[in-house]
Amino acid sequence: MKLDAEGIDAICGLVNDLCGIYLDSSKDYLIEGRLADLVKKHGCQSYAELARKARAGASNPVADDVVNAITTNETLWFRDATPFNALRFKILPELIDAKANTATPRKIRVWSAACSTGQEAYSIAMTFADIVPGIANWDLEIVGTDISSDAVRRAREARYSQLEISRGLDQIHQSGYFSQSNREYHVNEVLRSKCRFEVRNLLQPFTSLGRFDIVFCRNVAIYFKNADRQSLFRRIAEQMNPGGWLFVGSSEALNEMGPEWTPQRHCGAVCYQPKALATV
């Protein structure tokens, strides 16, 4: 099926409305590569018709298919390494100490936004378990969200192939936190009990998720228009507890958002602690 100018405009507008990803005519190869099969699957005569079907009503399976096809679920364990080193050596120890004399000394909440198939959320859980004995006795909740229903389903299943396991997971973590069955690797029940996953669109309100001590929102806002990107991070900051920490992607920076977004560098990772929300 040929992708014409009408189809490009229709799909670019649709994708931006569905998930905030900005595409233009320079991404025609990506549109064809990701959506050609959906044009056939849904009996469409053009990409513009696929876009029209995807806009036809709420809870639309065509729209879900488009989101699942267009979003990038590229991920691996302990991706970029430095944020997890900062968690291990700086942020988690200090956070645990800060909470020691509060009413909820063992309650920590983490948000893995754009969690893909779960590797980031489970990597955070493993990092916590590495440094804190008896993780089962902690009120640790790691909330993973993603716009892709397929990705969220896989994250909940917590089963990974040998190829997926080999991408960033060392033997110590593999043997310590996974069991193997029928050529699949299963995250152990203790870690699974600390993680929950749900479908969320970051362009829509997420106040119902509650407040967090740590937020990972990496390598997703780079696809947004600048206004949507700034709005997203300001809304994330509103959901952070006083003194909360935010990690973004290694190629992202929030300098343009104002002096309260002064970056800090710990263990090679750049992270943020919005001044307005930081403890005194």
N, C-alpha and C positions, 0 to 999 in steps of 0.2 A: 504494500500500500504506500503510495507516494505521499510524502509529507509536504504540503503546500503552505503558502503564507497564511491562509486562513486557519489551517490546522495548528501552525506554530503559535499564532496569537491566542487561539482558543485553549491550547494545552498550557501555555505559559501563564495565562490568567487563571486557569483552573488550579494549577499546582501552587501558585502563590496564594490563592484563596484557601486551599485545603491545608497547607502546611507551612506557608511562609517562605518557601524556597524560591528565590528569584532566578528565573531562566529568561533567556532571550534567544534571538535567531541564531546566535553563535553556538547554541547548544542543540542544534537540530539533530546531530549525531546521537546525543544522549537520549533525546526524546524517542527517536526511532529504535535505538538499541533497547530501551527499557519498556516501551509501550506497544511495539509492533504486534506482539503476541496477543495483547489485550484487545486490539482492534479486531482481530480475527475471533477471539474467544467470545466477544460480546456482539458479534454479527454486525459490526459497523462498516460503513462504506468509506469512512474517512476518519481522520483524527479529530476533526471538528465534531463529528457525530459522537465519538467516544466522550468528548468533553461535555456535550449536551446530556448524554445519558448519565454521566457522573454527577451532574448538577440536579438530577430529577429526584428531589425529595430527600428527606433525612434517612439515616441508617441505610445508606445506599451501598450495595455490594460492589458496584462499579467504581465508586469513589474509593472504597477501601482497597480495591485491587490497584488502582492508580497510585495511591499512597504507598502501598507495600512495594510496588515496582520501582517507583521513582526515588524513594529514600535510600540512602547509602548505609548499609549495615556493616560497614568495615570496622572491625574491632579486633582486639587481642587482649590477653591477660597482662595486667600491670603496664598498660600502654603508656609510653613515654617515661616510665620509671620514676622520674623526679617527683611527681606529685605524691606518689606512694612512699618515697623516702621522706618527704616532708611530713606526711601523716605519721610515719613510724617514729621519727626522731624528734619532731618538734610539736606538731599540732595535737595529736592524740595524748601524749604525756601531759602537756600543759592543760588541755581540756579536762582530762581526768582529775588533775590536781585542783583545777578551779571549781569543779563540781563536788569535791570531796566533802565540803561542809555545808552543802545545800540540802534542801528537802528531797531532792532526787539525785543522789550521788552517783547512781549507776545508770542514769538515763541519758542516752546519746542518740540523736537522730541525724541521719545523713540522707541527702537526696542525690541520686544519680540520674540527672536529666539527660534525655536522649541516650538511654542505657543500652540500646541495641539488643543483642541476644543475651545480655546479662553478665558478660565477662567483667565489666567495670565494677558493678555492684558486688559481685562475689570476690573480686580482687580487694575491694575495700574491707569486706568481711574477713578475708584471710589476713590482711595487714593487722586488723584489730586483734584477731585470735593469736597472731604471732607474738604480740607483746603483752597481752592480758590473759592470765591464767583463768580458766573457768568461764569462758565466754557465754556458756549457757546460762549463767547466773546473772548476766547483765541485761538491762532493759535497752538493748541495742536494736534500733530499727533502721534498716537501709531501704529506702523507697526508690525503686527504679521505674522510670517512666519513659515511654517512647510513643511516637505517633503511629508506628507500624504495629498492627495487631499480630502479624506473623512473628515479628521480633519478640514481642511481649510473651506470646505463647511459648516460644522456645526458651526464653529466660525463666519462665515458671517451671518448665519441664526440667531444667537444670541438667540436661544430658548433652554431652558433646562428643564429637568424633575424635579419632586419633589426630587428624590434621588440625582440628580446632584446638585441641589440647596442646599441640606442639608449638602453637603460636604464642610464645611469651611465658609459658608456665614451666618452671624448673621442676626437677625431680622431687625436691623436698616438699613443695606445695602439692604436687600431684599425688604423692604417696600419703601425705598427711591429711588431705581434705577431700579426696575422691575415692570412689570405689569403681572397679571395672566390671562390666557385664556385657557380653555379646558385642565386643568391640566398641562399646560406648563407655564413657566416663561420667559418673554421676556425682554431683556435689553432695557432700554428706549432709545428714538431716539437721545437724546443729547449725551449720551455716545457712541452709535453706530456711530454717525457722526465723532467721534474723533478717531475711530479705523478702520483700513483697513487690509485685510488679503490676502496673496498670497502664492502659492506653491513655495518653494525654497529649493534647496539642498545645505547645508552648505559647502559641498566639492567643489562646483562650485563658480565662481566669483559672488560677490554681491555688487560690487561698484555702480551699478545703483540704489541701494536703497538710496544713499545719506549719509549724515552725521547725527550723533545722539549725543544727550546730555547724554542719559542713555541707556545702553544695558543690558537686561536680557538674559543670555544664560546659563540656568541651567539644569543640569541632562541630557545632551545629549552628550557632549564630552567624558563622562566617557565610552561610548561604542566605541570610536574611537581608532585606533592605536596612539601611542604617537606622531609620526611625524605629523599625520593629526590633532591631538588635538592642538599641538603647532602652526601649521600653521593657524588653525582656529582662535585662539585668537589673533595672530599677525595681521591677516587680519581684524578682528573686531576692533582692536585698530586703524588701519588706517582709519576706518570709524567713529571714535569718534571725536567730537569737542574738542578743547582745554579745559582741566578741566573736561572732560567727565568721567562718572562713569560706571563701569562694575560689574554686579552681576553674580556669578557662583553658582553652587549647594553647599549645605552645606557640602558635603563630598569631594568637589574638592578643589585643591590648585594649584597655578601657580608659586610657589617659584622657580621651576627649570628653569623658563623662563628668569631669570636674575634680577639684582637689580632694574631695572625700574618697575618691577612688585611687588613692596612691598605691602603686604596686609594691609588694614586698617580695624579697627573694629568700627562700629557705631551701637548703639542700639542692640547689639548682633549679627549683621550681618557682615560677612567678605565681603569686596568689594575692588575694585581696581581702581586706577586712574593712568594709566601708566605715569611714571615721564616724559617721553619725550613729552607727550601731555598735561601735567598739566600746568595750568596757573602759572605764577611767582608771 
